[in-house]
Every structure is written in C-alpha cells, then in structure tokens.
C-alpha cells in the first residue's frame, strides 16, 4: 500500500494559527450541519452511530465543554465550594488525560509508520506532549469556541491565510521557503 506524502505550509505566527484553527472549526461545524441526517442513523453504519456523534461531541463541542469545565472549577474554588485538593487533582487529571491522548496519537503514528529512528526524537515529542497541556491546549480551545460564536453570529466565510510559499531543496522536498 503506498504511503502518500503531502506537504503543507504551517502558520508562522499566533495570528495565522488562530485564523487557521477558527476556519477549521467553522468548516467542521458547517460540514456536520450539512450532513446532520447521518447523526445517530444506523443506516450509515459505524459512521452514523459512532463516528458522527464522536465528531459532534468531542471535536465540535469539546472545546466549549473544556472551557466551561475550567471556568466552573475555578469559580467553585474561588467561592470556596471546592477544596484546593480537588482543584489540584482536577488539574493533574486534565494534564494526564491530555498527555495520554497525545501519547496515544504518537504511539499509533510511530507503530504504523516508524518515522522516528532516534530515541531522542521520540523523547522530544514526549516532552512536547506534556508541555502542550500548559496553555497551548487552552488557547486552542478558546479560539475554537470563539469560532463557534462567530458562526452563530453569521460568519460563514473561510477567510484567508497569509502564505510565504514553500521553496524546494535539492531532494525535491520543501525547504520552508527560507
């Protein structure tokens, strides 16, 4: 089976990243809405009964639920309705779950394609899987929730991404346009 390779230009700054993630979230919402008849419909098999509800609950609504969870826990702790021990346990559990999800994705990718030959590369990915849970994940959840609010206010355009273009090195692989 062939292993397709696609090169893409990643956003180079936070503004472009925010714009990209907002576009993706609005696009997801639009696609799910357009095909809503599939949701929970056994006629579409596993896609209708498992995959589609997953995308609605975790991909579409997940960022909103995550932000609401943070707000409720922090407000409860501030009002004294929640012990600091529980707050610490909640925070530790949130980081652990995020890390385990990233670790699972990394393991699946590595077991499937064996792209990383040095242990050092995998170690760096594991460190990134921990670090992403301290601000980056929450920032993405905020942006994605904002995209849902934009969509609710009637914003349906996809916008544009600033691109520099990919330059190509001697082996025909993109060099990053630098």
DOZALO-889970 format. One record per atom (N, C-alpha, C): residue in three letters; x, y, z. Coordinates in steps of 0.2 Angstrom, whole numbers, plus 5000, padded with zeros to 4 digits. Layout:
alaXYZ ...
//
This chain:
unk500449945000 unk500050005000 unk500550065000 unk500350114996 unk500850174995 unk500750215002 unk501250255003 unk501250295009 unk501250365006 unk500650405005 unk500550465002 unk500950515007 unk501250565004 unk501550625007 unk501250685005 unk501050735009 unk500850795007 unk501150845011 unk501450895008 unk501750955011 unk501251015012 unk501251045018 unk500851105019 unk501251155022 unk501051215022 unk501351275025 unk501051285031 unk501351275037 unk501151295043 unk501151365045 unk500651385049 unk500651455051 unk501251475055 unk501551535054 unk502151555057 unk502051605063 unk501451625064 unk501351665070 unk500751645073 unk500551675079 unk499951655083 unk499351685079 unk499451745076 unk498851765072 unk498651725067 unk499051695063 unk498951655057 unk498651585060 unk498951565066 unk498751505068 unk498051505071 unk497851565074 unk497151575076 unk496751575071 unk496851615065 unk496451615059 unk496351545056 unk496851505056 unk496851435053 unk496351395058 unk496451395064 unk496051355068 unk495351375069 unk495251445068 unk494551465068 unk494151445061 unk494551445056 unk494251425049 unk494151345050 unk494551305052 unk494451235053 unk493851225057 unk493751255063 unk493251245067 unk492551265064 unk492551325061 unk491951345057 unk491751295051 unk492351265048 unk492251225042 unk491951155045 unk492151135051 unk491951075054 unk491151075056 unk491051135059 unk490351145061 unk489851145054 unk490151185049 unk489751185043 unk489651115040 unk490151075040 unk490151005037 unk489650965041 unk489750965047 unk489250925052 unk488550945051 unk488451015050 unk487751035050 unk487451015043 unk487851015038 unk487651005031 unk487450925031 unk487750885034 unk487650815034 unk487350785041 unk486950825044 unk486650815051 unk486250755051 unk485950735045 unk485450675045 unk485850615046 unk486550615046 unk486950555047 unk486950535054 unk486950585059 unk487050585066 unk486550535069 unk486850485072 unk486450435075 unk486050385071 unk486150395064 unk485750355060 unk486050285058 unk485750225060 unk486050165059 unk486150145052 unk485750185047 unk485850165040 unk486550185038 unk486850225041 unk487550245039 unk488150205043 unk487850155046 unk488350105050 unk488750145055 unk489350125056 unk489850145061 unk489950225060 unk489950245054 unk490050325053 unk489450355057 unk488850335056 unk488250375058 unk488150365066 unk488350305068 unk488150285075 unk488750305080 unk489350295077 unk489950315082 unk490350375079 unk490550375073 unk491050425071 unk490750495071 unk490150505068 unk489750565068 unk489650595075 unk489350555079 unk489250585086 unk489850605090 unk490450565088 unk491050575091 unk491250645089 unk491250665082 unk491450725080 unk491050785083 unk490350775084 unk489950825087 unk490150835094 unk490250785098 unk490350795105 unk491050815106 unk491550785103 unk492250795105 unk492550845101 unk492450845095 unk492850895090 unk492450965090 unk491850955089 unk491451025089 unk491251055095 unk491051015100 unk490851045107 unk491351035112 unk491850995111 unk492450985116 unk492751045118 unk492951095114 unk493251155116 unk492851195121 unk492151205119 unk491751235123 unk491651205130 unk491551135130 unk491451095136 unk492151105141 unk492751105137 unk493351115141 unk493351175144 unk493251235141 unk493251295144 unk492751305149 unk492151285148 unk491651285154 unk491851245160 unk492251195159 unk492451155164 unk492951195168 unk493451225165 unk493951265168 unk493651325172 unk493151355169 unk492851415172 unk492451395178 unk492051335178 unk491651315184 unk492151295189 unk492651255188 unk493151235193 unk493451295196 unk493651335192 unk494051395195 unk493551435199 unk492951455197 unk492451495200 unk492251455207 unk492151395207 unk491951355213 unk492551355218 unk493151355216 unk493751355220 unk493751425223 unk493651475219 unk493651545222 unk493151565227 unk492551535226 unk491951545230 unk491951495236 unk492551455237 unk492551415242 unk492151345242 unk491851335236 unk491451275236 unk491851215234 unk492451225233 unk492851175230 unk493551175234 unk493751115237 unk494351115240 unk494951125235 unk495551155238 unk496151165234 unk496451095232 unk496351045236 unk496550975235 unk496150955228 unk495550965228 unk495150945222 unk495350975216 unk495451045217 unk495751085211 unk496351055209 unk496851045213 unk497451015211 unk497350945208 unk496950905210 unk496850845207 unk496450845200 unk496050895200 unk495750905193 unk496250935188 unk496650975190 unk497151005186 unk497650945184 unk497850905188 unk498350845187 unk497950795182 unk497350785183 unk496950735179 unk496850765172 unk496750835171 unk496650865165 unk497350855161 unk497950875164 unk498550865161 unk498750795159 unk498550745164 unk498650675162 unk498250655156 unk497650675156 unk497250645150 unk497450675144 unk497650745144 unk497950775138 unk498550745136 unk499050725141 unk499650695139 unk499550625136 unk499050585139 unk498850515137 unk498550515130 unk498150565128 unk497950575122 unk498450585116 unk498950635118 unk499450645114 unk499950585113 unk500050555119 unk500450495119 unk500150435114 unk499550435115 unk499150385111 unk499250395103 unk499150455101 unk499250485094 unk499950465092 unk500450485096 unk501150475095 unk501350405094 unk501050365098 unk501150285098 unk500850255092 unk500250275090 unk499950255084 unk500350275078 unk500550335078 unk500950355072 unk501550325071 unk501950315077 unk502550285077 unk502550205075 unk502050175078 unk501950105077 unk501750095070 unk501350135067 unk501150125060 unk501650145055 unk502050195056 unk502550225051 unk503250225052 unk503450215059 unk504150215060 unk504550265058 unk504350325059 unk504650385056 unk505250415060 unk505250395066 unk505750425071 unk506250365073 unk506850375070 unk507350325071 unk507750335077 unk507850395080 unk508250405086 unk507750415092 unk507950385097 unk507550395104 unk507550465106 unk508050505104 unk508050575106 unk507450615102 unk507250595096 unk506750625093 unk506050605096 unk505950545098 unk505350525102 unk505350565109 unk505950565112 unk505950605118 unk505750675118 unk505950705113 unk505750775111 unk504950785110 unk504650735107 unk503950735106 unk503550715112 unk503850675116 unk503550665123 unk503550725127 unk504150765127 unk504150825131 unk503650875128 unk503550885121 unk503050925118 unk502350905120 unk502250835121 unk501550815123 unk501350835130 unk501850845134 unk501750875141 unk501650945141 unk502150985138 unk502151055138 unk501451085134 unk501251045129 unk500651075126 unk500051085130 unk500051045136 unk499451055141 unk499451115145 unk499951155145 unk500051215149 unk500051275145 unk499451295143 unk499251355139 unk499151345132 unk499451305128 unk499351295121 unk498651265120 unk498551215124 unk497851175123 unk497251225125 unk497351265130 unk496851305132 unk496751365127 unk497251385124 unk497251435119 unk496851415113 unk497051355111 unk496651325105 unk495951315107 unk495751295113 unk495051285115 unk494751355115 unk495051405117 unk494751475117 unk494651495110 unk495151485105 unk495051505098 unk494451465095 unk494451405096 unk493951365093 unk493251375096 unk493151395102 unk492551415105 unk492351485102 unk492851525101 unk492651595098 unk492451585091 unk492751535087 unk492451515080 unk491751495080 unk491551455085 unk490851435085 unk490451495087 unk490651545091 unk490251605092 unk490251645086 unk490751655082 unk490751685076 unk490251655071 unk490251595071 unk489751555066 unk489051575068 unk488951575075 unk488251585077 unk488051655076 unk488551705075 unk488351775073 unk488351785066 unk488451725062 unk488351735055 unk488951735051 unk489551725054 unk490151725050 unk490251655046 unk490151655040 unk490251595036 unk490851585031 unk491151645031 unk491751645026 unk492351605029 unk492751585025 unk493351545027 unk493951595028 unk493951655026 unk494551705027 unk495151675023 unk495651705024 unk496251695020 unk496851685025 unk497351645023 unk497951635027 unk498551665023 unk498951705027 unk499551735024 unk500051675022 unk500251675016 unk500751615014 unk501351645012 unk501951615013 unk502551635010 unk502751595005 unk502451535004 unk502651484999 unk503251445001 unk503251384998 unk503751335000 unk504251334995 unk504851334997 unk505451334992 unk505651254992 unk505951234987 unk506151164987 unk506951154987 unk507151104991 unk507851094992 unk508051044986 unk508751024987 unk508950984981 unk508650914980 unk508350884986 unk508050824985 unk507250834983 unk507050894982 unk506350904979 unk505850904985 unk506150914991 unk505750924997 unk505750994999 unk505151015002 unk505051085004 unk505651105009 unk505851165008 unk506451195012 unk506151245017 unk505451255016 unk505151305021 unk505151375018 unk505351385012 unk505351455009 unk505851505011 unk506351485015 unk506851525018 unk507451535014 
//
